[in-house]
Amino acid sequence: MTLGPAMLFLAMFDRPLGPVARPLITFGRVPLFFYLWQWPLAHGLALGVSAAAGKPIGQYFLSPPAVFAAPASGFDLPVVYLCWAAVLAVLIPMCLWFSRVKERNPSPWLKYL
């Protein structure tokens, strides 16, 4: 049952994609690069936004799990989405750049990044 619908979706979406899907293709070409950079960027942005909002930032520095969910530490969902979009706005050009580096340089170790 799961293989049949998956094959139908594959046939449906196996066509040239428009300009909206190009960033997704770029992320698919450099998945480890994206994965390794998303964590420090998101963490740094969380620190900056929390400090700018006057919220406690001690939880970001290896605190025990019981202290991690401080009551005044969260943000509303629109702020979270805005931070997510900001991280993607930084990662898309970085991934495009690294994708071009991989195309220009046929080094075997670049295949893994």
Backbone as JSON, one array per atom type, in Angstrom:
{
  "sequence": "MTLGPAMLFLAMFDRPLGPVARPLITFGRVPLFFYLWQWPLAHGLALGVSAAAGKPIGQYFLSPPAVFAAPASGFDLPVVYLCWAAVLAVLIPMCLWFSRVKERNPSPWLKYL",
  "N": [[0.82, -1.19, 0.0], [2.0, 1.25, 0.67], [4.0, 1.59, -1.21], [2.77, 1.82, -3.72], [1.23, 4.38, -3.74], [3.48, 5.99, -3.35], [4.94, 5.62, -5.7], [3.11, 6.72, -7.51], [3.11, 9.41, -6.67], [5.78, 10.0, -7.23], [5.81, 9.77, -10.03], [4.09, 11.85, -10.6], [5.44, 14.11, -9.71], [7.81, 14.07, -11.09], [9.09, 15.98, -13.01], [10.26, 18.9, -14.79], [11.14, 21.41, -12.51], [9.99, 24.56, -11.28], [11.18, 27.97, -10.74], [10.75, 28.33, -8.03], [11.37, 25.97, -6.75], [14.09, 25.73, -6.98], [15.9, 26.52, -4.82], [15.45, 24.33, -3.1], [16.48, 22.22, -4.58], [19.12, 22.99, -4.56], [19.72, 22.68, -1.82], [19.53, 19.94, -1.75], [21.78, 19.2, -3.16], [23.9, 19.8, -1.54], [23.72, 18.5, 1.13], [24.99, 17.77, 3.63], [26.59, 19.98, 4.17], [24.6, 21.95, 4.5], [23.29, 20.83, 6.74], [25.31, 20.87, 8.7], [25.77, 23.61, 9.0], [23.31, 24.7, 9.76], [22.83, 24.36, 12.49], [24.77, 25.96, 14.09], [24.06, 28.49, 13.08], [21.3, 28.76, 13.69], [21.42, 28.51, 16.47], [23.07, 30.68, 17.17], [21.46, 32.8, 16.27], [19.25, 32.42, 17.95], [20.42, 33.01, 20.41], [21.07, 35.73, 19.97], [18.54, 36.94, 19.45], [17.17, 36.34, 21.81], [18.76, 37.68, 23.69], [18.43, 40.31, 22.76], [15.74, 40.64, 23.26], [15.69, 40.64, 25.95], [15.43, 38.29, 27.35], [16.19, 35.34, 29.34], [19.4, 33.98, 28.74], [21.01, 32.02, 29.66], [20.29, 29.39, 29.42], [21.21, 28.49, 27.01], [23.77, 27.69, 27.25], [24.89, 24.94, 27.84], [23.18, 24.03, 29.94], [21.51, 22.14, 32.56], [18.87, 19.76, 31.77], [16.52, 20.25, 33.29], [16.51, 22.96, 33.78], [16.41, 23.94, 31.3], [13.93, 24.54, 30.06], [13.0, 27.27, 30.74], [10.51, 29.41, 32.11], [10.14, 32.03, 31.02], [11.41, 32.01, 28.6], [10.61, 31.47, 25.99], [9.3, 32.2, 22.63], [6.7, 33.67, 20.63], [4.94, 32.04, 17.93], [5.05, 33.48, 15.39], [7.5, 34.88, 15.66], [9.3, 32.77, 15.81], [8.97, 31.66, 13.26], [9.91, 33.82, 11.75], [12.59, 33.87, 12.54], [13.35, 31.37, 11.55], [13.04, 31.84, 8.79], [15.01, 33.79, 8.51], [17.36, 32.33, 9.02], [17.25, 30.56, 6.85], [17.48, 32.45, 4.81], [20.11, 33.15, 5.06], [21.37, 30.7, 4.7], [20.7, 29.81, 2.09], [22.19, 31.39, 0.09], [24.76, 30.6, 0.97], [24.74, 27.82, 0.53], [24.33, 27.79, -2.23], [26.74, 28.94, -3.07], [28.58, 26.98, -2.14], [27.73, 24.79, -3.61], [28.48, 25.57, -6.17], [31.23, 25.61, -5.77], [31.7, 22.87, -5.42], [31.06, 22.0, -7.99], [33.09, 23.15, -9.54], [35.43, 22.08, -8.48], [36.69, 18.94, -8.62], [37.31, 17.34, -6.4], [37.53, 14.37, -4.44], [36.78, 14.33, -1.69], [34.96, 16.37, -1.42], [32.56, 15.36, -2.25], [31.22, 14.35, -0.1], [30.38, 16.43, 1.42]],
  "CA": [[0.0, 0.0, 0.0], [2.79, 2.47, 0.71], [4.82, 1.69, -2.41], [1.93, 2.27, -4.83], [1.09, 5.84, -3.72], [4.79, 6.63, -3.5], [5.25, 5.6, -7.13], [2.23, 7.69, -8.16], [3.63, 10.75, -6.36], [7.03, 10.15, -7.96], [5.46, 10.03, -11.43], [3.43, 13.15, -10.67], [6.39, 15.19, -9.45], [9.03, 13.88, -11.86], [9.07, 16.88, -14.15], [11.08, 20.08, -14.49], [10.59, 22.25, -11.46], [10.09, 25.98, -11.54], [12.18, 28.72, -9.96], [10.47, 28.25, -6.6], [11.98, 24.75, -6.21], [15.55, 25.71, -7.15], [16.62, 26.43, -3.54], [15.36, 22.97, -2.56], [17.44, 21.41, -5.32], [20.43, 23.38, -4.05], [19.91, 22.01, -0.53], [19.74, 18.52, -2.03], [23.13, 18.98, -3.68], [24.88, 20.0, -0.46], [22.95, 18.25, 2.35], [25.78, 17.79, 4.86], [26.97, 21.37, 4.36], [23.42, 22.59, 5.08], [23.04, 20.28, 8.07], [26.33, 21.31, 9.65], [25.69, 25.04, 9.23], [22.04, 25.14, 10.31], [22.86, 24.38, 13.95], [25.37, 27.17, 14.66], [23.32, 29.69, 12.7], [20.07, 28.83, 14.48], [21.8, 28.73, 17.86], [23.52, 32.07, 17.28], [20.29, 33.68, 16.14], [18.46, 32.29, 19.18], [21.11, 33.8, 21.43], [20.93, 37.16, 19.68], [17.15, 37.38, 19.61], [16.84, 36.27, 23.23], [19.46, 38.78, 24.37], [17.8, 41.57, 22.36], [14.41, 40.71, 23.89], [15.84, 40.67, 27.41], [15.07, 36.99, 27.92], [17.37, 34.66, 29.87], [20.17, 33.23, 27.73], [21.83, 31.02, 30.33], [19.87, 28.05, 28.99], [21.9, 28.11, 25.78], [25.16, 27.34, 27.56], [25.04, 23.63, 28.47], [22.48, 23.93, 31.22], [20.83, 20.85, 32.74], [17.55, 19.75, 31.13], [15.46, 20.8, 34.14], [16.56, 24.42, 33.68], [16.35, 24.31, 29.89], [12.62, 25.11, 29.72], [12.69, 28.39, 31.62], [9.17, 29.9, 31.76], [10.15, 33.27, 30.25], [12.43, 31.91, 27.55], [10.07, 31.18, 24.66], [8.78, 33.24, 21.76], [5.49, 33.31, 19.91], [5.2, 31.35, 16.68], [5.52, 34.36, 14.32], [8.92, 35.17, 15.86], [10.02, 31.55, 15.45], [8.96, 31.59, 11.79], [10.79, 34.88, 11.25], [13.97, 33.39, 12.75], [13.55, 30.29, 10.59], [13.23, 32.46, 7.48], [16.31, 34.47, 8.52], [18.41, 31.3, 8.87], [17.21, 30.12, 5.46], [17.99, 33.53, 3.96], [21.58, 33.09, 5.12], [21.84, 29.4, 4.22], [20.51, 29.63, 0.65], [23.39, 31.82, -0.65], [25.91, 29.78, 1.35], [24.63, 26.54, -0.16], [24.57, 28.05, -3.65], [28.18, 29.12, -3.22], [29.27, 25.71, -1.97], [27.36, 23.96, -4.74], [29.35, 25.98, -7.28], [32.58, 25.13, -5.44], [31.72, 21.43, -5.71], [31.06, 21.8, -9.44], [34.39, 23.56, -10.09], [36.53, 21.29, -7.94], [36.27, 17.53, -8.59], [37.97, 16.63, -5.31], [36.65, 13.31, -3.91], [36.27, 14.59, -0.35], [33.84, 17.3, -1.5], [31.32, 14.63, -2.5], [30.58, 14.04, 1.18], [29.84, 17.65, 2.02]],
  "C": [[0.87, 1.26, 0.0], [3.63, 2.65, -0.55], [4.02, 2.22, -3.6], [1.72, 3.79, -4.83], [2.42, 6.57, -3.87], [5.19, 6.67, -4.97], [4.37, 6.58, -7.9], [2.72, 9.12, -7.91], [4.94, 11.01, -7.11], [6.76, 10.46, -9.43], [4.85, 11.43, -11.59], [4.44, 14.29, -10.55], [7.7, 15.05, -10.22], [8.96, 14.68, -13.16], [9.92, 18.09, -13.81], [10.39, 20.98, -13.47], [10.83, 23.72, -11.78], [11.11, 26.66, -10.65], [11.95, 28.65, -8.46], [11.21, 27.06, -5.98], [13.5, 24.74, -6.33], [16.31, 25.73, -5.83], [16.56, 25.03, -2.92], [16.32, 22.04, -3.27], [18.86, 21.72, -4.83], [20.71, 22.71, -2.71], [20.15, 20.52, -0.73], [21.13, 18.21, -2.57], [24.19, 19.08, -2.59], [24.23, 19.72, 0.9], [23.78, 18.31, 3.63], [26.24, 19.21, 5.19], [25.82, 22.14, 5.02], [23.2, 22.14, 6.51], [24.04, 20.81, 9.1], [26.24, 22.81, 9.94], [24.37, 25.49, 9.87], [22.09, 25.24, 11.84], [23.55, 25.61, 14.51], [24.62, 28.44, 14.28], [22.04, 29.83, 13.53], [20.38, 29.12, 15.94], [22.25, 30.18, 18.08], [22.38, 33.06, 17.17], [19.42, 33.61, 17.38], [19.09, 33.07, 20.32], [20.89, 35.29, 21.22], [19.53, 37.68, 19.9], [16.75, 37.36, 21.08], [17.51, 37.4, 24.01], [18.81, 40.12, 24.03], [16.43, 41.75, 23.01], [14.49, 40.75, 25.4], [15.43, 39.37, 28.08], [16.33, 36.3, 28.43], [18.09, 33.84, 28.79], [21.07, 32.18, 28.37], [21.5, 29.61, 29.9], [20.61, 27.59, 27.75], [23.32, 27.64, 26.03], [25.24, 26.09, 28.42], [24.39, 23.54, 29.85], [21.82, 22.56, 31.34], [19.42, 20.9, 32.14], [16.44, 20.35, 31.97], [15.4, 22.32, 34.03], [16.31, 24.86, 32.25], [15.03, 24.98, 29.52], [12.25, 26.2, 30.71], [11.37, 29.01, 31.18], [9.19, 31.14, 30.85], [11.07, 33.21, 29.03], [11.87, 31.76, 26.15], [9.61, 32.42, 23.9], [7.5, 32.75, 21.12], [5.87, 32.74, 18.55], [5.61, 32.29, 15.54], [7.0, 34.72, 14.45], [9.77, 33.96, 15.48], [10.09, 31.41, 13.94], [9.87, 32.65, 11.17], [12.26, 34.47, 11.41], [14.3, 32.26, 11.78], [13.82, 30.85, 9.2], [14.58, 33.18, 7.41], [17.46, 33.47, 8.35], [18.42, 30.78, 7.44], [17.74, 31.18, 4.51], [19.51, 33.58, 3.98], [22.08, 31.8, 4.48], [21.7, 29.22, 2.71], [21.71, 30.15, -0.13], [24.63, 31.01, -0.3], [25.9, 28.45, 0.6], [24.82, 26.7, -1.66], [26.06, 28.19, -3.92], [28.91, 27.78, -3.14], [28.94, 24.73, -3.09], [28.22, 24.29, -5.96], [30.8, 25.55, -7.02], [32.71, 23.65, -5.76], [31.75, 21.16, -7.21], [32.42, 22.11, -10.05], [35.52, 22.65, -9.67], [36.1, 19.83, -7.83], [36.93, 16.71, -7.47], [37.03, 15.58, -4.7], [36.07, 13.61, -2.54], [35.12, 15.57, -0.37], [32.53, 16.59, -1.77], [30.54, 14.43, -1.2], [30.02, 15.26, 1.89], [28.72, 18.14, 1.15]]
}
